[in-house]
C-alpha cells in the first residue's frame, strides 16, 4: 500500500472535510452529508443566487477550498474520484438556496451530470429555481469526441470565481447562469502528467510510465492521457499545449486572456513557475494580451505529478468578476501582472572592482591549471552529487559545476598574477555558488590572493603560507575543525603536508603531491566520522559509511592541480 497520511481509507473524505471546516470560522459542514457551505448564511429571502459545485474528492483544494463569499456558497464532495449522490447535492441546494435560486457548476462527467441534474429536478419540484452550467474545457479531446462530451478539468475554478462574483454582485439567476455559460464556452484547458496518482488505500498507481515518458492530454481522475510520448523540455510542452488551446478556442492576436497554470498535486512550485514563465512569453510573442495569471495547485488529481494550462478569453465583465474580492481560502488572490518582466540592475560595490596588471610570467601556467580544475569538477559532478545525496542535501555537484562554469568564463586578464587569479576566482565562485560552498571557497581564495598580492612569482614556501591562510579562513568562517567531517578534513592536513614538504626543501610539484595525498587520505577518513556541522549533521550516524562530499571535492581538485603542475 502506498504511504499516505491518513487513518482509515474509508473515512478520508469526511475527515478531510472536517479538517477544512475546523480550520476556518467561515465554513460549516452538514451533519450527515459531505457538504461544506458558508457559515452564517442570511435568511433564505435575503440570499443572493447560491453557487454550488462539487464532484469526487481527490481534487483538493477543490471544491471545499472555494467556498466563501464571492465564490461558492456550497461544495458537495463524493468519494475519491466518485460523483456525490443525488441526495447530497439536493441537501446542498436546500441548505444554500433561497427564492433567488441556485446555479450548479458541474464538470462534464456522466456521474456528475446525472446526480447534479436529478437533484436540480427535485429541487425545482420543491419550488427552488435551479440552473445548471456544465464545464467541458478539456481541449485535448478535440479529435476524439464532440465538444459537448469533453471533460471538465482545472479551468472550472475560473468559472467558480466568475459565477461567484456575479452572484455576489446581485445578478439574477438567469444573468448569473448566462455569464457562466458564455465564459465556459471561451475556456480551454489541457494537461500533461509525468506519472500517475495513487488513491488512498491503493497499493499501486493507476498506470506506469518509463522514466522518459509522459502522458499528454489527461483528465483529473488518474486516467491516462490521449497520447503517450517521450518527455520534452518545459518550454516545448508549454508550446504544444498552448497551440492546441489557441487553435481550438480561436484565440489569437489582440485577444485578452487569463492564464491558469495548475499543478495536479505532485508538482513543485518551481516547475509550475517555469511553465508559467514560458507560457506568458509564448503568448506575448503572438501578440496575445495576458492580463491575468494564476499559478499553483488549484484543482489536483491527488498526488499526480504534472500540470495543466487553461486560457479564458476576457472582456471587461469577466476581468472585473475575476478581480472581485472573495473570502474563499484556496483562491490565490490577485492575478494582475506587469506588461513585461520587471528587472533591476544588480547593485555594484567596490569589492567587485579588480585592477588587473599586465600578465606576469606565471599567467599562462596558472590559467591552464585553473581551467583544468574547472573541467575536472564538471566531469566529477555525478560522483559529487551522489555522495552529497547520500549524506547531505544533494546540491554539491551542481553547485561546484556552476562554480566551474564561472571559472571557465573568467577573462584572460584575470589570470595575470597569482594574486589576481585567486581573487578573481574567489569572486566568481562567490557569485556563482550560493549555499555554503561559495562563501567558503571565496573567502579562502580571496584571503590567499591578498596574501600573495606583492608576489609575481611566489616561491613554494610563500605558496604554502597562502594555502594555509586560505584553509584557516574557512575554519574561521564556518567554525569547523578537523574531525568534524567537513572539507577541512582534507584541507587542513593538506596545508600541513604542503608546509612540511616546502620546509624540507621539496620541489613545488613534489610538495604539492604530498599535500594532495594528504587531502585524499583526509577525505577517505571522513567515511567513518559522524558529522558535527552542516546538513549532514542532521543525519547523525546515518551518514557514517559515506565520505564527505566536500572533502572528496577538495581531494579531486588538488590532484588535478598536481597533475598539471
ChimeraX attribute file (.defattr): number of C-alpha atoms within 10 A of each C-alpha:
attribute: neighborCount
match mode: 1-to-1
recipient: residues
	/A:1	11
	/A:2	11
	/A:3	10
	/A:4	11
	/A:5	7
	/A:6	13
	/A:7	11
	/A:8	10
	/A:9	13
	/A:10	13
	/A:11	11
	/A:12	19
	/A:13	18
	/A:14	18
	/A:15	15
	/A:16	16
	/A:17	20
	/A:18	15
	/A:19	11
	/A:20	18
	/A:21	20
	/A:22	13
	/A:23	10
	/A:24	11
	/A:25	10
	/A:26	18
	/A:27	21
	/A:28	20
	/A:29	20
	/A:30	14
	/A:31	8
	/A:32	9
	/A:33	18
	/A:34	26
	/A:35	26
	/A:36	29
	/A:37	26
	/A:38	23
	/A:39	17
	/A:40	10
	/A:41	15
	/A:42	11
	/A:43	9
	/A:44	15
	/A:45	10
	/A:46	11
	/A:47	18
	/A:48	24
	/A:49	30
	/A:50	28
	/A:51	32
	/A:52	30
	/A:53	29
	/A:54	27
	/A:55	29
	/A:56	21
	/A:57	27
	/A:58	28
	/A:59	26
	/A:60	21
	/A:61	19
	/A:62	25
	/A:63	27
	/A:64	31
	/A:65	23
	/A:66	30
	/A:67	31
	/A:68	22
	/A:69	18
	/A:70	25
	/A:71	32
	/A:72	34
	/A:73	32
	/A:74	31
	/A:75	30
	/A:76	28
	/A:77	30
	/A:78	23
	/A:79	18
	/A:80	21
	/A:81	18
	/A:82	15
	/A:83	23
	/A:84	24
	/A:85	22
	/A:86	19
	/A:87	15
	/A:88	22
	/A:89	33
	/A:90	21
	/A:91	18
	/A:92	25
	/A:93	29
	/A:94	16
	/A:95	18
	/A:96	25
	/A:97	27
	/A:98	21
	/A:99	16
	/A:100	22
	/A:101	25
	/A:102	30
	/A:103	29
	/A:104	27
	/A:105	29
	/A:106	22
	/A:107	24
	/A:108	20
	/A:109	18
	/A:110	11
	/A:111	17
	/A:112	25
	/A:113	19
	/A:114	14
	/A:115	21
	/A:116	29
	/A:117	20
	/A:118	17
	/A:119	23
	/A:120	24
	/A:121	16
	/A:122	16
	/A:123	21
	/A:124	14
	/A:125	10
	/A:126	10
	/A:127	11
	/A:128	18
	/A:129	21
	/A:130	25
	/A:131	20
	/A:132	19
	/A:133	23
	/A:134	22
	/A:135	28
	/A:136	24
	/A:137	31
	/A:138	27
	/A:139	28
	/A:140	25
	/A:141	19
	/A:142	14
	/A:143	9
	/A:144	11
	/A:145	12
	/A:146	9
	/A:147	15
	/A:148	11
	/A:149	16
	/A:150	21
	/A:151	24
	/A:152	22
	/A:153	28
	/A:154	34
	/A:155	29
	/A:156	26
	/A:157	21
	/A:158	27
	/A:159	26
	/A:160	25
	/A:161	24
	/A:162	26
	/A:163	34
	/A:164	31
	/A:165	26
	/A:166	29
	/A:167	28
	/A:168	23
	/A:169	15
	/A:170	14
	/A:171	17
	/A:172	16
	/A:173	22
	/A:174	17
	/A:175	14
	/A:176	26
	/A:177	25
	/A:178	15
	/A:179	18
	/A:180	26
	/A:181	18
	/A:182	12
	/A:183	20
	/A:184	22
	/A:185	16
	/A:186	17
	/A:187	26
	/A:188	30
	/A:189	31
	/A:190	26
	/A:191	28
	/A:192	26
	/A:193	28
	/A:194	21
	/A:195	23
	/A:196	25
	/A:197	27
	/A:198	21
	/A:199	22
	/A:200	21
	/A:201	16
	/A:202	12
	/A:203	11
	/A:204	14
	/A:205	16
	/A:206	15
	/A:207	12
	/A:208	14
	/A:209	14
	/A:210	10
	/A:211	10
	/A:212	10
	/A:213	16
	/A:214	23
	/A:215	22
	/A:216	25
	/A:217	21
	/A:218	24
	/A:219	24
	/A:220	23
	/A:221	22
	/A:222	24
	/A:223	14
	/A:224	21
	/A:225	18
	/A:226	15
	/A:227	12
	/A:228	15
	/A:229	11
	/A:230	11
	/A:231	17
	/A:232	13
	/A:233	8
	/A:234	16
	/A:235	16
	/A:236	13
	/A:237	18
	/A:238	23
	/A:239	16
	/A:240	13
	/A:241	22
	/A:242	21
	/A:243	15
	/A:244	17
	/A:245	25
	/A:246	16
	/A:247	12
	/A:248	15
	/A:249	19
	/A:250	12
	/A:251	19
	/A:252	15
	/A:253	13
	/A:254	12
	/A:255	16
	/A:256	20
	/A:257	25
	/A:258	22
	/A:259	24
	/A:260	26
	/A:261	25
	/A:262	27
	/A:263	29
	/A:264	29
	/A:265	23
	/A:266	20
	/A:267	20
	/A:268	15
	/A:269	14
	/A:270	9
	/A:271	14
	/A:272	20
	/A:273	14
	/A:274	13
	/A:275	24
	/A:276	24
	/A:277	15
	/A:278	17
	/A:279	25
	/A:280	18
	/A:281	16
	/A:282	17
	/A:283	20
	/A:284	16
	/A:285	11
	/A:286	12
	/A:287	14
	/A:288	18
	/A:289	20
	/A:290	24
	/A:291	19
	/A:292	21
	/A:293	19
	/A:294	21
	/A:295	18
	/A:296	21
	/A:297	27
	/A:298	27
	/A:299	26
	/A:300	30
	/A:301	29
	/A:302	24
	/A:303	21
	/A:304	22
	/A:305	19
	/A:306	27
	/A:307	28
	/A:308	30
	/A:309	24
	/A:310	28
	/A:311	27
	/A:312	26
	/A:313	23
	/A:314	21
	/A:315	12
	/A:316	9
	/A:317	12
	/A:318	24
	/A:319	17
	/A:320	14
	/A:321	22
	/A:322	27
	/A:323	17
	/A:324	19
	/A:325	18
	/A:326	21
	/A:327	17
	/A:328	22
	/A:329	16
	/A:330	19
	/A:331	23
	/A:332	12
	/A:333	15
	/A:334	13
	/A:335	15
	/A:336	13
	/A:337	12
	/A:338	9
	/A:339	10
	/A:340	9
	/A:341	9
	/A:342	6
	/A:343	6
	/A:344	6
	/A:345	5
	/A:346	6
	/A:347	5
	/A:348	8
	/A:349	7
	/A:350	6
	/A:351	7
	/A:352	9
	/A:353	10
	/A:354	12
	/A:355	8
	/A:356	15
	/A:357	12
	/A:358	12
	/A:359	16
	/A:360	13
	/A:361	13
	/A:362	15
	/A:363	22
	/A:364	15
	/A:365	12
	/A:366	20
	/A:367	22
	/A:368	15
	/A:369	19
	/A:370	24
	/A:371	17
	/A:372	18
	/A:373	23
	/A:374	23
	/A:375	18
	/A:376	17
	/A:377	26
	/A:378	19
	/A:379	13
	/A:380	18
	/A:381	20
	/A:382	15
	/A:383	16
	/A:384	25
	/A:385	20
	/A:386	16
	/A:387	22
	/A:388	23
	/A:389	16
	/A:390	19
	/A:391	23
	/A:392	20
	/A:393	13
	/A:394	16
	/A:395	17
	/A:396	26
	/A:397	25
	/A:398	18
	/A:399	22
	/A:400	25
	/A:401	23
	/A:402	22
	/A:403	27
	/A:404	25
	/A:405	18
	/A:406	19
	/A:407	25
	/A:408	19
	/A:409	11
	/A:410	17
	/A:411	10
	/A:412	13
	/A:413	17
	/A:414	24
	/A:415	28
	/A:416	22
	/A:417	29
	/A:418	27
	/A:419	27
	/A:420	24
	/A:421	25
	/A:422	25
	/A:423	25
	/A:424	26
	/A:425	25
	/A:426	26
	/A:427	24
	/A:428	23
	/A:429	27
	/A:430	21
	/A:431	14
	/A:432	18
	/A:433	23
	/A:434	13
	/A:435	11
	/A:436	13
	/A:437	20
	/A:438	20
	/A:439	20
	/A:440	23
	/A:441	22
	/A:442	25
	/A:443	24
	/A:444	24
	/A:445	28
	/A:446	22
	/A:447	24
	/A:448	27
	/A:449	26
	/A:450	17
	/A:451	18
	/A:452	21
	/A:453	16
	/A:454	12
	/A:455	15
	/A:456	16
	/A:457	16
	/A:458	17
	/A:459	12
	/A:460	21
	/A:461	18
	/A:462	16
	/A:463	22
	/A:464	27
	/A:465	19
	/A:466	23
	/A:467	25
	/A:468	21
	/A:469	19
	/A:470	26
	/A:471	26
	/A:472	22
	/A:473	21
	/A:474	25
	/A:475	19
	/A:476	13
	/A:477	12
	/A:478	14
	/A:479	10
	/A:480	19
	/A:481	18
	/A:482	16
	/A:483	17
	/A:484	18
	/A:485	31
	/A:486	27
	/A:487	29
	/A:488	25
	/A:489	28
	/A:490	33
	/A:491	31
	/A:492	24
	/A:493	23
	/A:494	30
	/A:495	27
	/A:496	17
	/A:497	22
	/A:498	29
	/A:499	23
	/A:500	17
	/A:501	22
	/A:502	22
	/A:503	13
	/A:504	10
	/A:505	12
	/A:506	15
	/A:507	12
	/A:508	19
	/A:509	15
	/A:510	16
	/A:511	23
	/A:512	28
	/A:513	22
	/A:514	24
	/A:515	29
	/A:516	28
	/A:517	19
	/A:518	24
	/A:519	31
	/A:520	24
	/A:521	18
	/A:522	29
	/A:523	28
	/A:524	19
	/A:525	18
	/A:526	27
	/A:527	17
	/A:528	15
	/A:529	20
	/A:530	19
	/A:531	24
	/A:532	17
	/A:533	16
	/A:534	16
	/A:535	13
	/A:536	24
	/A:537	17
	/A:538	14
	/A:539	16
	/A:540	15
	/A:541	13
	/A:542	14
	/A:543	23
	/A:544	19
	/A:545	14
	/A:546	17
	/A:547	23
	/A:548	31
	/A:549	29
	/A:550	24
	/A:551	24
	/A:552	25
	/A:553	23
	/A:554	23
	/A:555	25
	/A:556	19
	/A:557	22
	/A:558	23
	/A:559	21
	/A:560	21
	/A:561	19
	/A:562	19
	/A:563	14
	/A:564	14
	/A:565	15
